[in-house]
Amino acid sequence: MKKIIILLGPPGSGKGTQAKIIATNHSYGHISTGDLLRALSTRHDLDADETKALREMSFGRLVPDWLIYKLAFAAADQYLNNNQGVVFDGAIRNISQAQVYQEYFFGKNLATEVLALEVSLPDAQSFLRLTERKICRNCGAIFALASAPGGLCANCGGALISRADDNIDVVKKRIQEQGNAALEPLREFYKNQNAYSAVDGRATVDDVSRQIETVLAAT
Ligand code: AMP
């Protein structure tokens, strides 16, 4: 199994859920740049550039690359320097990022350890899932509205809330900026490196996970 698993996929494709499963199953580190950015945005010691960069999230746009590198590479160093594998979840969303990450992996002698794995989903499905999604305020578990009656988390009983950027206007923008059209150059980039696979994200969580395990075992 490759040491660097890069999960690609449109918003709402289930990357986050699958990244957690892979990390648990294989004792890999899990780096979600979305989570790192949301954690950063709760801090009170941000400088003006960071505050400005984080504002992009509320419009459904990508935050500037420099902030992604700062957060993701610091987190990745901790795992990779201890020889642990890493699942990158939503951490690479444009070609410049793909190139700079590749240089980072090269610097760690891990350039041949990369697998980009897309959890594929049509944009229309992405829209439906995001506008119906609920997140547990306590444990971060993700639910479809229909599967969360009573508004409480099935795992821990915590209150379910909507993510701030899951409202309709921001979702439309996110799909435009991070959906299938935006993913195409990334698919090409990793196909050219013989490091691309895809699974069908329309299936159930367990099915997608099984598909992923099959791909991982073959690499
Ligand atoms: P996510 O939780 O993965 O859906 O990400 C939430 C938001 O964080 C995205 O809509 C972007 O604004 C921002 N973001 C997360 N990862 C990246 C990235 N690799 N590059 C740029 N922006 C990102």
Residues whose N, C-alpha, C, O or C-beta is under 5 A from the ligand:
A	BS01	AMP	T33 G34 D35 L37 E56 M57 G60 R61 L62 V63 I68 D89 G90 A91 I92 R93
